[in-house]
Amino acid sequence: MSGASRKFPVAVIGGGIVGMATAMALARRHQLSLVVVEAEPRVASHQTGNNSGVIHSGLYYKPGSLKATLCAEGREAMYAFCREHGVAFEQCGKVVVATEPRELPSLDELERRGRANGLVGMKRLGPEAVKEHEPHCTAIAGLYVPDTGIADYVAATRAMARVIEAHGGQVNLKTAVLGIRRADDEVVLQTSQGDIRCGGIINCAGLHSDRVARMAGVDPKVRIVPFRGEYYRLSDAACRLVKNLIYPVPDARFPFLGVHFTRMIRGGVEAGPNAVLSFARHGYRRTSFNLADSLSTASYGGFWRMARKYWRTGCGEFYRSMSKRMFLRSLQRLVPEVTLGDLEPGGAGVRAQAVAPTGALVDDFSIIRAERAVHVLNAPSPAATASIAIGQHIADLAARAFDLPTAALAQAV
């Protein structure tokens, strides 16, 4: 492997969209001949390649949070990147709807956050106005959010890889990181394809980010607990029931947005996801099980504190996972005409959710600096939307974390 014979100024661990956007920012701004290492045979194999493809507006996030700031910047950057590189996208807008009076205060709060986060053209809707946007949706109120869109994030990630390579970087696939050690003024990645020497590392390993941090000698203070999100697809005949995107008012206690309808950029409509505990970090099936991953969750006190607090909700999610009729009921709250026969098996994704020792679900992006390292420890939705802005943010952190001035950082070692 070519990476084993030379030293790179930076190694980015993880070939998802956040890792690739970070490598792209460094390659573009600092002209770095860096390396990205990815364990899978292709980029965007996990969270990036198994999400619903939504370009989020920034509606949900606490004003001033890293999520709110980077989502707003990243949304516009993603639209521009897709235009520049011929990646399929559409700024189609969405509606977020309240179906019960008890949801109206939460809808009010969403509207307040959206305006505080600078959303342009957002409108409050009454029942009839909701139907003007989504004729088959039944609601007592809603928000129309025109900044929301859909995109092909796998294609976007591949386009980022081309940019990296055009600037002298390389992307090493089928290269799993097995260990990390310090040696004098460099970091050595022990990989399945041999050792890679580098001046510093950026950990964008997603579902394995906490493990990579520990390999590097850093206590991440959180643990990744995987949650599987399961989808159905609407039958071709039922796709007429959804024009674009229909979302419920989310439960503010959780960093999940609830079961919703999403028109896909490549055609069709997806319905979901729910959020159930996964017994494997790559657990895309209900039967998926990995002993090491399960022990990691079961041995973590933070998980049990979370479970004690939210066990009723968790049981409900498992029931909905096992019962197609229960899943249907959640969908019918938004679009009553959907029937059991309209739901066809869809895919699934696994969310890398960081959980604190207190049992709290970490909501904001979590990015920490260490000696010759930057670790991205929590980057759930809207990370794909915000990826270009996140990458630029991490690139700035890396320049300081590696204790090198920009001019020196720009030179390949």
C-alpha positions as CSV (number, residue, x, y, z in Angstrom):
1,M,0.0,0.0,0.0
2,S,1.4,3.4,-1.0
3,G,0.4,4.9,2.4
4,A,2.9,2.6,4.2
5,S,6.0,4.1,2.6
6,R,5.6,7.8,3.4
7,K,4.5,10.1,6.1
8,F,1.3,12.2,5.6
9,P,0.7,15.5,7.3
10,V,-2.8,14.4,8.3
11,A,-4.8,11.1,8.3
12,V,-8.5,11.3,8.4
13,I,-10.2,8.2,9.8
14,G,-13.6,7.5,8.2
15,G,-14.9,7.7,4.7
16,G,-18.4,9.0,5.5
17,I,-19.5,12.4,4.4
18,V,-18.1,14.2,7.5
19,G,-14.7,12.6,7.1
20,M,-14.6,13.3,3.3
21,A,-15.8,16.9,3.8
22,T,-13.1,17.4,6.4
23,A,-10.4,16.0,4.1
24,M,-11.7,18.1,1.3
25,A,-11.5,21.3,3.4
26,L,-7.9,20.6,4.4
27,A,-6.9,19.6,0.8
28,R,-8.5,22.7,-0.7
29,R,-7.4,25.3,1.9
30,H,-4.0,24.0,2.9
31,Q,-3.0,22.0,-0.2
32,L,-2.4,18.9,1.9
33,S,-1.3,15.6,0.4
34,L,-3.3,13.8,3.1
35,V,-4.8,10.4,3.4
36,V,-8.3,9.2,4.2
37,V,-8.6,5.6,5.6
38,E,-11.9,3.8,5.3
39,A,-12.5,0.2,6.5
40,E,-15.2,-0.6,3.9
41,P,-14.7,-1.1,0.2
42,R,-16.5,2.1,-0.6
43,V,-17.1,5.5,0.9
44,A,-20.4,6.4,2.5
45,S,-21.1,2.8,3.5
46,H,-22.8,3.4,6.9
47,Q,-24.6,6.5,8.2
48,T,-24.1,8.6,5.1
49,G,-25.4,5.9,2.8
50,N,-28.4,4.8,4.9
51,N,-30.1,8.0,5.7
52,S,-33.2,9.6,4.1
53,G,-31.2,12.1,2.0
54,V,-32.8,15.2,3.5
55,I,-31.0,18.6,3.3
56,H,-32.2,20.0,6.6
57,S,-33.1,23.7,7.0
58,G,-31.9,24.2,10.6
59,L,-35.4,24.5,12.0
60,Y,-35.0,22.2,15.1
61,Y,-31.8,23.3,16.7
62,K,-31.2,25.5,19.7
63,P,-30.2,28.9,18.4
64,G,-26.5,29.5,19.0
65,S,-25.7,25.8,19.2
66,L,-23.0,24.2,16.9
67,K,-25.8,22.3,15.2
68,A,-27.8,25.4,14.4
69,T,-24.8,27.4,13.2
70,L,-23.2,24.7,11.1
71,C,-26.5,23.4,9.7
72,A,-27.3,26.9,8.3
73,E,-23.9,27.3,6.8
74,G,-23.7,23.7,5.6
75,R,-27.1,23.7,4.0
76,E,-26.2,26.5,1.6
77,A,-22.7,25.0,1.0
78,M,-24.3,21.6,0.2
79,Y,-26.7,23.2,-2.3
80,A,-23.8,25.0,-4.0
81,F,-21.6,21.8,-4.0
82,C,-24.3,19.7,-5.6
83,R,-24.8,22.4,-8.3
84,E,-21.0,22.6,-8.9
85,H,-20.4,18.8,-9.1
86,G,-23.6,17.6,-10.8
87,V,-25.0,15.8,-7.7
88,A,-28.7,15.2,-7.8
89,F,-30.6,17.5,-5.4
90,E,-33.9,19.5,-5.1
91,Q,-34.9,22.3,-2.8
92,C,-38.5,21.1,-2.5
93,G,-39.5,22.3,1.0
94,K,-41.4,20.4,3.7
95,V,-44.2,20.8,6.1
96,V,-44.1,20.1,9.9
97,V,-47.5,19.4,11.2
98,A,-49.4,19.3,14.5
99,T,-52.2,16.8,14.6
100,E,-53.3,17.4,18.2
101,P,-53.8,20.5,20.3
102,R,-51.1,19.4,22.8
103,E,-48.5,19.7,20.0
104,L,-49.2,23.4,19.3
105,P,-46.8,24.8,22.0
106,S,-44.0,22.7,20.5
107,L,-44.9,23.9,17.0
108,D,-44.7,27.5,18.4
109,E,-41.2,26.7,19.7
110,L,-40.1,25.3,16.4
111,E,-41.3,28.4,14.6
112,R,-39.4,30.6,17.1
113,R,-36.2,28.6,16.6
114,G,-36.6,28.7,12.9
115,R,-36.9,32.4,12.8
116,A,-34.0,32.8,15.3
117,N,-31.9,30.5,13.0
118,G,-32.6,32.8,10.0
119,L,-34.9,30.6,8.0
120,V,-36.3,32.6,5.0
121,G,-39.8,32.2,3.8
122,M,-41.0,29.9,6.6
123,K,-44.8,30.2,7.0
124,R,-47.3,29.2,9.7
125,L,-50.1,27.2,8.2
126,G,-53.7,26.5,9.2
127,P,-55.5,23.2,8.3
128,E,-56.5,24.3,4.8
129,A,-53.1,25.8,4.0
130,V,-51.4,22.5,5.0
131,K,-53.6,20.8,2.4
132,E,-52.4,23.3,-0.2
133,H,-48.9,21.9,0.2
134,E,-49.8,18.3,1.0
135,P,-53.4,17.6,-0.1
136,H,-53.6,14.2,1.7
137,C,-52.2,15.4,5.0
138,T,-54.6,16.0,7.9
139,A,-53.4,18.5,10.5
140,I,-54.7,21.3,12.8
141,A,-51.6,23.5,12.1
142,G,-48.2,23.4,10.4
143,L,-45.1,25.1,9.3
144,Y,-43.9,25.3,5.7
145,V,-40.1,25.3,5.5
146,P,-38.9,26.1,2.0
147,D,-35.2,25.8,2.8
148,T,-35.5,22.0,3.2
149,G,-34.4,19.8,0.3
150,I,-33.3,16.3,-0.8
151,A,-30.0,15.1,-2.2
152,D,-27.9,12.1,-3.2
153,Y,-25.4,12.1,-0.3
154,V,-23.6,9.0,-1.6
155,A,-22.9,10.8,-4.9
156,A,-21.9,13.9,-3.0
157,T,-19.4,11.9,-0.9
158,R,-17.9,10.4,-4.0
159,A,-17.6,13.8,-5.5
160,M,-15.7,14.9,-2.4
161,A,-13.3,12.0,-2.9
162,R,-12.6,13.2,-6.4
163,V,-11.8,16.7,-5.1
164,I,-9.5,15.3,-2.5
165,E,-7.6,13.3,-5.1
166,A,-7.4,16.2,-7.5
167,H,-5.6,18.2,-4.7
168,G,-3.1,15.4,-4.2
169,G,-4.7,13.5,-1.4
170,Q,-5.6,9.8,-1.4
171,V,-8.5,7.7,-0.2
172,N,-7.5,4.2,1.0
173,L,-10.4,1.8,1.1
174,K,-10.5,-1.6,2.8
175,T,-8.1,-0.1,5.4
176,A,-9.3,-0.7,8.9
177,V,-7.6,1.0,11.8
178,L,-6.4,-1.6,14.3
179,G,-4.4,0.5,16.7
180,I,-2.9,3.9,17.1
181,R,0.5,4.8,18.7
182,R,2.7,7.8,19.2
183,A,6.3,7.7,18.0
184,D,8.4,10.8,18.5
185,D,6.7,13.7,16.6
186,E,4.3,11.5,14.6
187,V,1.3,9.3,15.0
188,V,1.3,5.8,13.6
189,L,-1.9,4.1,12.4
190,Q,-1.7,0.4,12.6
191,T,-4.1,-0.7,9.8
192,S,-5.1,-3.9,8.0
193,Q,-2.9,-2.7,5.1
194,G,0.2,-1.8,7.1
195,D,1.3,1.1,9.2
196,I,0.6,4.7,8.1
197,R,2.7,7.5,9.6
198,C,1.2,10.9,9.9
199,G,1.6,14.2,11.7
200,G,-1.9,14.1,13.2
201,I,-5.2,12.3,13.0
202,I,-8.8,13.4,12.6
203,N,-11.2,10.9,13.9
204,C,-14.4,10.8,11.9
205,A,-15.1,7.2,12.5
206,G,-18.9,7.6,13.2
207,L,-20.2,4.4,14.8
208,H,-16.7,3.6,16.1
209,S,-15.6,7.2,17.0
210,D,-15.4,6.4,20.7
211,R,-13.3,3.3,20.1
212,V,-10.9,5.2,17.9
213,A,-10.6,7.9,20.5
214,R,-9.6,5.3,23.1
215,M,-7.1,3.8,20.7
216,A,-5.5,7.2,20.6
217,G,-5.3,7.4,24.4
218,V,-8.3,9.8,24.8
219,D,-11.2,9.3,27.2
220,P,-14.2,10.4,25.0
221,K,-16.4,10.9,28.1
222,V,-19.3,9.4,26.1
223,R,-20.1,6.0,24.6
224,I,-21.7,5.4,21.2
225,V,-25.0,3.5,21.6
226,P,-26.4,2.5,18.2
227,F,-30.0,3.0,17.3
228,R,-31.5,1.4,14.2
229,G,-34.0,3.4,12.2
230,E,-36.2,1.3,10.0
231,Y,-38.1,2.4,6.9
232,Y,-40.9,1.3,4.7
233,R,-41.4,2.5,1.2
234,L,-44.8,3.5,-0.2
235,S,-46.0,1.5,-3.1
236,D,-45.9,3.1,-6.5
237,A,-49.7,3.7,-6.4
238,A,-49.5,5.3,-2.9
239,C,-46.7,7.7,-3.7
240,R,-49.3,10.2,-5.0
241,L,-50.3,10.7,-1.3
242,V,-47.1,12.6,-0.6
243,K,-45.8,15.6,-2.7
244,N,-42.6,16.3,-0.9
245,L,-41.8,15.9,2.9
246,I,-44.2,15.6,5.8
247,Y,-42.9,15.6,9.4
248,P,-44.6,15.5,12.8
249,V,-43.8,17.8,15.6
250,P,-40.9,16.0,17.3
251,D,-40.7,14.9,20.9
252,A,-38.3,17.6,22.4
253,R,-36.9,15.0,24.9
254,F,-35.2,13.1,22.1
255,P,-32.8,14.0,19.3
256,F,-35.0,12.1,16.8
257,L,-37.5,13.7,14.5
258,G,-40.2,11.0,14.6
259,V,-41.7,8.9,11.8
260,H,-42.2,11.0,8.7
261,F,-42.6,10.8,4.9
262,T,-39.7,11.7,2.6
263,R,-39.8,11.9,-1.2
264,M,-36.5,10.4,-2.4
265,I,-34.2,12.1,-4.9
266,R,-34.0,8.9,-7.0
267,G,-37.8,8.4,-6.9
268,G,-40.3,7.0,-4.5
269,V,-41.4,7.9,-1.0
270,E,-39.8,6.6,2.2
271,A,-41.8,6.3,5.4
272,G,-40.0,6.2,8.8
273,P,-37.8,5.9,10.6
274,N,-38.5,4.6,14.1
275,A,-35.6,4.5,16.6
276,V,-34.8,1.2,18.3
277,L,-31.8,0.0,20.2
278,S,-29.5,-2.0,17.9
279,F,-27.5,-4.9,19.2
280,A,-24.7,-4.2,16.6
281,R,-23.1,-1.0,15.4
282,H,-23.7,-2.3,11.9
283,G,-27.0,-3.8,12.8
284,Y,-29.2,-3.1,9.8
285,R,-31.5,-6.1,10.4
286,R,-33.7,-6.8,13.4
287,T,-31.7,-10.1,13.9
288,S,-28.3,-8.4,13.7
289,F,-26.2,-9.1,16.8
290,N,-22.6,-8.4,17.6
291,L,-21.3,-9.6,21.0
292,A,-18.7,-6.9,21.5
293,D,-21.1,-4.2,20.5
294,S,-23.8,-5.6,22.8
295,L,-21.4,-5.9,25.7
296,S,-20.2,-2.3,25.1
297,T,-23.8,-1.1,25.5
298,A,-24.8,-3.4,28.4
299,S,-21.6,-2.6,30.4
300,Y,-22.1,1.1,30.3
301,G,-23.8,2.8,33.2
302,G,-24.9,5.7,31.0
303,F,-27.0,3.4,28.9
304,W,-28.9,2.0,32.0
305,R,-29.5,5.5,33.3
306,M,-31.0,6.4,29.9
307,A,-33.0,3.2,29.8
308,R,-34.5,3.8,33.3
309,K,-35.6,7.2,32.2
310,Y,-37.1,6.3,28.8
311,W,-38.0,2.7,29.1
312,R,-41.6,3.3,28.2
313,T,-40.7,5.1,25.0
314,G,-38.1,2.4,24.2
315,C,-40.7,-0.4,24.6
316,G,-43.1,1.5,22.3
317,E,-40.4,1.8,19.6
318,F,-39.6,-1.9,19.8
319,Y,-43.3,-2.7,19.5
320,R,-43.6,-0.5,16.5
321,S,-40.6,-2.2,15.0
322,M,-42.2,-5.6,15.4
323,S,-45.8,-4.5,14.4
324,K,-46.4,-3.2,10.9
325,R,-49.9,-2.1,12.0
326,M,-48.4,0.0,14.8
327,F,-46.0,1.6,12.4
328,L,-49.0,2.3,10.1
329,R,-50.9,4.1,12.9
330,S,-48.0,6.5,13.3
331,L,-48.0,7.2,9.6
332,Q,-51.8,7.6,9.5
333,R,-51.6,10.4,12.0
334,L,-50.1,12.4,9.2
335,V,-51.7,10.9,6.1
336,P,-54.9,8.9,7.1
337,E,-55.3,7.4,3.6
338,V,-52.2,5.3,3.8
339,T,-53.1,1.6,4.2
340,L,-51.3,-1.5,5.3
341,G,-51.0,-2.7,1.7
342,D,-49.3,0.6,0.7
343,L,-46.2,-0.2,2.9
344,E,-43.4,-2.2,1.3
345,P,-40.2,-3.2,3.0
346,G,-37.5,-0.5,3.0
347,G,-34.0,-0.1,4.3
348,A,-32.6,0.7,7.6
349,G,-29.8,2.9,9.0
350,V,-27.9,2.9,12.3
351,R,-27.4,6.2,14.1
352,A,-24.2,6.6,16.2
353,Q,-25.8,8.3,19.2
354,A,-23.4,9.5,21.9
355,V,-24.7,8.9,25.4
356,A,-23.2,10.7,28.4
357,P,-22.4,8.9,31.7
358,T,-25.5,10.6,33.2
359,G,-27.7,8.9,30.7
360,A,-28.3,12.0,28.7
361,L,-28.5,11.7,24.9
362,V,-25.9,14.1,23.6
363,D,-27.8,16.5,21.3
364,D,-25.3,18.9,19.8
365,F,-22.3,18.0,17.7
366,S,-19.3,17.1,19.9
367,I,-15.8,17.7,18.5
368,I,-12.8,17.7,20.8
369,R,-9.1,18.5,20.3
370,A,-6.3,16.4,21.7
371,E,-2.6,16.3,21.2
372,R,-2.1,15.8,17.4
373,A,-5.7,14.8,17.1
374,V,-9.3,16.0,16.6
375,H,-12.1,13.6,17.5
376,V,-15.6,13.9,16.2
377,L,-17.6,12.1,18.9
378,N,-21.2,13.0,18.1
379,A,-22.3,14.0,14.6
380,P,-25.8,12.7,14.0
381,S,-28.4,14.4,11.8
382,P,-28.1,17.0,10.4
383,A,-24.4,16.1,10.0
384,A,-24.8,15.2,6.3
385,T,-26.5,18.6,5.6
386,A,-23.8,20.4,7.6
387,S,-20.9,18.3,6.5
388,I,-19.1,20.9,4.4
389,A,-19.3,23.5,7.2
390,I,-18.3,20.8,9.8
391,G,-15.3,20.0,7.6
392,Q,-14.2,23.6,7.5
393,H,-14.7,23.9,11.3
394,I,-12.6,20.8,11.9
395,A,-9.9,21.9,9.5
396,D,-9.5,25.1,11.6
397,L,-9.3,23.0,14.8
398,A,-6.8,20.7,13.2
399,A,-4.5,23.5,12.2
400,R,-4.3,24.5,15.9
401,A,-4.4,21.0,17.4
402,F,-1.3,19.9,15.4
403,D,0.6,22.9,16.6
404,L,1.7,23.9,13.2
405,P,1.2,27.3,11.5
406,T,-1.0,27.3,8.4
407,A,2.0,27.7,6.1
408,A,3.7,24.7,7.5
409,L,0.5,22.7,7.6
410,A,0.2,23.4,3.9
411,Q,3.3,21.5,3.1
412,A,3.2,17.7,2.6
413,V,5.9,16.0,4.8
